[in-house]
Amino acid sequence: MEIGEDLRGHRHLPSPRATALFVVIFFFHTPFDGLSCAALMSKKVITREEWERKLKDVKIRKEDMNKLVMNFLVTEGYVEAAERFRVESGTEPDIDLATITDRMAVKKALQSGNVEDAIEKVNDLNPTILDTNPQLYFHLQQQRLIELIRSGKIEEALEFAQEELAPRGEENQSFLEELERTVALLAFEDVKNCPYGELLDVSQRLKTASELNAAILTSQSHEKDPKLPSLLKMLIWAQNQLDEKAAYPRINNLTTAALEDPAV
């Protein structure tokens, strides 16, 4: 299945979300004919009919849309979907898809709390990643300390903090502050409801896993973030800018990408 085709191979227009992005930028950078500064104060009203006509005039190459989708699948680690998309669309990824499986194994280990396994796997993948990124390595060791505290291994956690993390805290003030927040968990009986309880949330694992995933991607000369979310942020920004100049059919729901008539 390619962009521009449905599951049965029937062609259709690019998604309204993608097309609207280009149109919003087009309108934002194009002066409105015959408008004076005074006219701008009252805003130009762009009807749905005019807006949709402009949408149809925007040319988006299917190949470019396919590359955006492949970039998202590769960056987010959807290896099976990326392989299927490669075969069906003819879009080649910019990295070896086999490396996605290895990267996701590292991420999965960290998300499940198995930090030692994650470190071992990333070192097998590329030992220079942690050697050249002291902040990432500290955060991995900090996560390991958090997992020890979560498991109730207090003595082991104190010993680990003293031997592995304290020396790094002496060399870096920000590391020391993070270490102090983490060790402070030991002072509370109900650690989940203490001031630093968020360190025990799953979100903390996900945050560390995301940082490690980005570092692996960077080591593979690949963008650490997918392009599609950035384009959606650009859409929101462009619409906000255009709001100052005109009333037009807006996309308020990014999930459906439905156009809503301007309020006049």
Backbone torsions as a table, in degrees:
resi	resn	phi	psi	omega
1	MET	NA	130.6	178.8
2	GLU	-111.5	162.1	170.6
3	ILE	-62.5	132.3	-177.4
4	GLY	99.0	-0.4	177.1
5	GLU	-135.0	150.1	175.1
6	ASP	-93.5	-172.8	-174.9
7	LEU	-62.0	-23.3	-179.8
8	ARG	-96.8	7.1	177.0
9	GLY	87.4	5.9	180.0
10	HIS	-77.7	139.0	-178.4
11	ARG	-79.3	146.3	173.6
12	HIS	-149.2	172.3	-178.1
13	LEU	-70.8	156.0	173.3
14	PRO	-56.6	157.8	-176.8
15	SER	-59.1	144.2	178.1
16	PRO	-55.4	-35.3	-178.0
17	ARG	-61.0	-47.4	-178.6
18	ALA	-68.7	-44.9	-178.3
19	THR	-64.4	-43.6	-178.4
20	ALA	-61.0	-34.0	179.0
21	LEU	-58.1	-47.3	-179.4
22	PHE	-67.0	-37.0	-178.9
23	VAL	-68.5	-42.2	179.0
24	VAL	-59.2	-46.0	179.0
25	ILE	-63.6	-38.7	179.0
26	PHE	-60.6	-47.5	-178.8
27	PHE	-67.0	-37.6	-176.6
28	PHE	-65.7	-35.1	-177.7
29	HIS	-96.3	2.7	-179.7
30	THR	-112.8	122.9	179.3
31	PRO	-62.2	145.1	175.7
32	PHE	-81.1	125.6	-174.7
33	ASP	-57.9	129.9	171.4
34	GLY	73.8	13.1	-178.4
35	LEU	-92.3	130.1	173.2
36	SER	-95.2	173.2	177.8
37	CYS	-60.9	-36.7	179.9
38	ALA	-65.4	-38.0	-179.8
39	ALA	-67.1	-34.3	-179.9
40	LEU	-63.0	-29.5	-178.1
41	MET	-62.9	-32.7	-179.5
42	SER	-92.3	-4.7	177.9
43	LYS	68.5	141.9	173.9
44	LYS	-82.1	139.5	177.3
45	VAL	-101.9	121.3	179.0
46	ILE	-106.4	116.6	-177.1
47	THR	-73.5	162.3	177.1
48	ARG	-59.1	-41.5	-179.5
49	GLU	-60.5	-45.9	179.6
50	GLU	-65.5	-41.3	-178.7
51	TRP	-64.4	-45.4	-179.6
52	GLU	-67.4	-31.6	175.7
53	ARG	-64.4	-40.6	176.9
54	LYS	-66.0	-36.8	178.1
55	LEU	-59.3	-43.3	-178.4
56	LYS	-67.3	-24.9	-179.4
57	ASP	-79.3	-16.5	-178.9
58	VAL	-77.4	126.6	-178.7
59	LYS	-102.0	118.4	177.8
60	ILE	-120.1	120.4	-179.0
61	ARG	-69.7	134.9	179.1
62	LYS	-60.1	-34.8	-179.8
63	GLU	-62.2	-38.1	179.8
64	ASP	-68.3	-39.7	177.7
65	MET	-65.2	-40.4	178.5
66	ASN	-62.1	-39.1	179.2
67	LYS	-65.4	-36.6	177.1
68	LEU	-63.4	-42.5	179.8
69	VAL	-65.8	-44.7	179.4
70	MET	-62.3	-40.8	178.1
71	ASN	-58.8	-41.9	179.9
72	PHE	-65.9	-46.2	-177.5
73	LEU	-63.3	-41.5	-179.1
74	VAL	-68.4	-47.7	-176.4
75	THR	-64.3	-39.8	-178.5
76	GLU	-84.0	-8.1	173.0
77	GLY	88.2	22.7	178.8
78	TYR	-87.5	77.9	-170.2
79	VAL	-66.3	-42.1	-179.5
80	GLU	-65.9	-42.4	178.3
81	ALA	-65.8	-37.9	179.6
82	ALA	-65.3	-40.3	179.4
83	GLU	-66.4	-42.9	178.7
84	ARG	-64.8	-41.5	-179.8
85	PHE	-65.7	-36.2	177.8
86	ARG	-61.8	-44.7	-178.3
87	VAL	-67.6	-44.8	-172.4
88	GLU	-81.3	-27.9	-177.9
89	SER	-104.6	-16.4	-177.2
90	GLY	77.0	14.4	-179.9
91	THR	-90.9	119.6	-178.0
92	GLU	-88.6	132.6	176.2
93	PRO	-71.4	159.6	-178.8
94	ASP	-91.6	4.4	172.8
95	ILE	-137.9	164.6	177.3
96	ASP	-68.4	123.1	-177.4
97	LEU	-62.3	-23.7	179.1
98	ALA	-62.8	-28.8	-179.6
99	THR	-71.2	-20.4	178.4
100	ILE	-66.1	-41.7	179.6
101	THR	-59.5	-43.9	178.6
102	ASP	-64.3	-42.1	-179.2
103	ARG	-65.2	-41.0	-179.8
104	MET	-69.7	-28.8	176.5
105	ALA	-66.3	-38.8	176.4
106	VAL	-63.6	-47.6	-177.8
107	LYS	-63.1	-41.8	-179.0
108	LYS	-64.5	-41.0	179.6
109	ALA	-61.5	-42.1	-179.0
110	LEU	-69.9	-40.2	179.9
111	GLN	-66.1	-24.3	178.3
112	SER	-90.4	0.2	177.3
113	GLY	91.0	4.5	180.0
114	ASN	-92.9	78.4	-173.5
115	VAL	-68.7	-40.9	-178.9
116	GLU	-60.5	-41.3	178.7
117	ASP	-65.6	-39.6	179.2
118	ALA	-63.4	-42.8	179.6
119	ILE	-64.1	-42.6	179.3
120	GLU	-62.4	-42.4	-178.8
121	LYS	-67.3	-40.7	-178.8
122	VAL	-70.1	-31.8	175.8
123	ASN	-69.0	-35.0	175.1
124	ASP	-67.4	-34.8	-179.3
125	LEU	-72.4	-48.2	179.6
126	ASN	-165.9	101.5	-175.4
127	PRO	-66.1	-18.6	-178.2
128	THR	-75.4	-16.7	-177.6
129	ILE	-59.3	-49.5	-178.9
130	LEU	-80.7	-29.1	179.4
131	ASP	-64.7	-31.1	-175.2
132	THR	-103.9	5.9	-178.4
133	ASN	-134.0	80.0	-176.7
134	PRO	-62.5	-32.8	179.8
135	GLN	-66.8	-43.1	177.7
136	LEU	-62.8	-43.9	-179.2
137	TYR	-63.0	-39.5	177.6
138	PHE	-62.6	-43.6	-179.2
139	HIS	-64.6	-33.6	176.1
140	LEU	-66.8	-43.5	178.3
141	GLN	-68.0	-35.4	174.9
142	GLN	-62.3	-41.8	178.5
143	GLN	-64.6	-35.6	177.1
144	ARG	-63.6	-40.5	176.9
145	LEU	-63.6	-42.7	179.0
146	ILE	-59.8	-40.5	-179.6
147	GLU	-67.2	-34.8	177.2
148	LEU	-66.0	-41.9	178.5
149	ILE	-66.2	-40.1	179.0
150	ARG	-60.2	-36.1	-178.0
151	SER	-82.8	-2.7	179.3
152	GLY	78.5	15.7	179.8
153	LYS	-88.5	73.9	-170.9
154	ILE	-64.1	-51.5	-177.8
155	GLU	-62.1	-42.9	178.7
156	GLU	-64.4	-37.0	179.3
157	ALA	-65.8	-43.4	179.1
158	LEU	-63.8	-43.1	179.3
159	GLU	-63.7	-42.9	180.0
160	PHE	-64.6	-42.5	179.8
161	ALA	-62.3	-41.5	-177.8
162	GLN	-69.8	-41.2	-174.3
163	GLU	-85.2	-36.8	-172.1
164	GLU	-102.1	-34.8	-172.4
165	LEU	-103.3	-36.3	-178.3
166	ALA	-57.2	-45.0	178.9
167	PRO	-59.5	-35.1	178.8
168	ARG	-73.4	-32.4	176.9
169	GLY	-66.5	-32.2	178.4
170	GLU	-67.2	-24.4	-177.8
171	GLU	-93.8	-14.7	-174.3
172	ASN	-144.9	119.7	-175.5
173	GLN	-63.8	-39.8	-179.4
174	SER	-67.0	-35.9	176.1
175	PHE	-63.6	-41.8	-178.6
176	LEU	-62.4	-42.0	179.6
177	GLU	-64.3	-40.8	178.5
178	GLU	-67.3	-38.0	178.3
179	LEU	-64.4	-42.7	-179.2
180	GLU	-62.4	-40.5	178.2
181	ARG	-63.4	-39.3	-177.3
182	THR	-71.3	-46.0	180.0
183	VAL	-64.7	-28.1	179.8
184	ALA	-61.6	-20.2	176.9
185	LEU	-59.1	-28.9	-176.8
186	LEU	-71.3	-15.3	-177.4
187	ALA	-84.3	-5.4	-176.1
188	PHE	-117.0	138.0	176.6
189	GLU	-72.4	-43.0	178.3
190	ASP	-100.1	82.0	-171.8
191	VAL	-66.1	-29.4	-177.3
192	LYS	-68.6	-24.8	-178.9
193	ASN	-108.7	15.1	178.4
194	CYS	-85.9	170.0	-177.5
195	PRO	-57.6	-22.3	-178.7
196	TYR	-112.7	21.6	-176.8
197	GLY	-62.3	-21.2	-179.5
198	GLU	-63.6	-19.8	178.0
199	LEU	-65.2	-22.5	-179.7
200	LEU	-92.4	-3.6	178.4
201	ASP	-70.7	155.2	175.6
202	VAL	-60.6	-29.5	-179.3
203	SER	-59.6	-30.0	178.2
204	GLN	-68.9	-40.7	174.6
205	ARG	-60.6	-45.0	-178.0
206	LEU	-63.9	-37.9	179.2
207	LYS	-62.8	-45.8	179.5
208	THR	-67.7	-40.0	178.4
209	ALA	-63.7	-38.3	178.8
210	SER	-65.7	-39.5	178.4
211	GLU	-64.3	-41.7	179.0
212	LEU	-68.3	-41.5	178.9
213	ASN	-59.8	-42.3	179.1
214	ALA	-63.6	-38.7	-179.8
215	ALA	-66.7	-39.1	178.1
216	ILE	-64.9	-43.9	178.8
217	LEU	-60.8	-43.0	179.2
218	THR	-61.8	-39.4	179.7
219	SER	-66.6	-20.9	178.8
220	GLN	-97.3	12.1	179.6
221	SER	60.2	37.4	179.1
222	HIS	-120.8	149.4	178.0
223	GLU	-57.9	141.3	-178.9
224	LYS	-81.4	-16.8	178.7
225	ASP	-125.5	142.2	177.1
226	PRO	-66.6	153.5	-176.1
227	LYS	-79.4	-30.1	-174.9
228	LEU	-58.5	-48.0	178.3
229	PRO	-59.3	-35.4	178.3
230	SER	-65.2	-37.4	178.3
231	LEU	-66.8	-37.1	177.7
232	LEU	-67.0	-37.0	175.5
233	LYS	-64.7	-37.7	177.6
234	MET	-65.0	-37.0	177.1
235	LEU	-60.5	-47.4	179.9
236	ILE	-61.2	-44.8	-180.0
237	TRP	-62.5	-45.3	-177.8
238	ALA	-64.1	-40.1	177.8
239	GLN	-63.9	-40.8	179.4
240	ASN	-63.2	-37.8	177.9
241	GLN	-68.5	-41.7	-178.3
242	LEU	-69.2	-27.1	178.0
243	ASP	-56.5	-29.1	-178.3
244	GLU	-75.3	-17.6	-174.5
245	LYS	-111.1	-24.8	-173.0
246	ALA	-154.7	159.9	169.5
247	ALA	-105.1	125.9	-170.5
248	TYR	-151.5	164.5	176.7
249	PRO	-64.9	115.0	-173.6
250	ARG	-98.6	155.4	168.6
251	ILE	-101.3	107.3	179.4
252	ASN	-99.9	-25.0	178.9
253	ASN	-110.6	104.8	-176.9
254	LEU	-70.3	-17.5	179.4
255	THR	-72.4	-44.9	-179.0
256	THR	-94.2	-21.2	-177.3
257	ALA	57.2	27.7	-179.3
258	ALA	-77.3	138.4	176.8
259	LEU	-80.5	134.7	177.5
260	GLU	-112.5	131.8	-176.5
261	ASP	-58.5	145.5	-178.8
262	PRO	-67.6	146.4	175.8
263	ALA	-85.8	118.1	-177.6
264	VAL	-122.0	NA	NA
